[in-house]
Amino acid sequence: MHLAQLPVRPLPELGRLMSLRGGFGGVVEATSQGDVWFAGLSALIQQTTLYLGTGMAAMAGTITAGSKEMDLFGCVIVGCITAIGGGTLRDIILGRSVYWLQDRTHLNISLAVSIAIFLTWPFLKSLGFRDSHLAFLWSDALGMSSSCIVGTHIGLVTTRSSIVGILCGVLTSVGGGIMRDLLCLDKPRALHAERSMYATPALAGAVLYSVLRLAAAGDGAATSAAAAVEAAAAAIW
């Protein structure tokens, strides 16, 4: 039997998994068992990376708040805002239902990580762990790149505008960090390059994803290429 004669089967469950922070929705079609396996693995990797990014953002926010001598409540608030603030602003601006009200996993991760880091940070610090550790920087970069690509995709699908899509991608990835810095009375890191270039890699990833989509590249190719470039740039800078 030729590939063209294989039945096309909708995968509703995979479509649900691909609804990452409100993006990549719809029904995914497969023409072979290999396609089903690859699409399922791709969705799992993207979703896991997004959850990792949420946790890393909550961790960074909690550490920053703790360095300002905030109590448990303050650290949890700042940690959660850092993790889910950018996507929340994006959904409000686009008139969408806020993503973490539909999937509470991101909120639960933010709360759990913020509380855990607040309680264990003195011990972790005594072991020599720092927020500048290479593993932390790469995890943070991967999470930022994923959220940026998803934010860009949502903006593109919602408004059919590349400019709006790019802005949504950048806002999703750095909006929470800007709010964190303002609450902690610091200069927004995304707007200053004293420590790292944070917003620039997000902008580059959003632009690359939009260009590849306009060039009719598939979602998988556009996502992989843009996320890889953005994550590498964020980690290096």
Buried (B, 14 or more C-beta within 10 A) or exposed (E): EEEEEEEEEEBEEBBEBBBBBBBBBEEBBBBEEEBBEEBBEBBEEBBEBBBBBBBBBBBBBBBBBBEEEBEBEBBBBBBBBBBBBBBBBBBEBBEBEBBBEBBEEBBEBBBBBBBBBBEEBEEEEEEEBEBEEEEBBBBBBBBBBBBBBBBBBBBBBBBEEBEBBBBBBBBBBBBBBBBBBEBBEEEBBBEBEEEBBBBBBBBBBBBBBBBBBEEEBEBEEBBBBBBBBBBBBBBEB
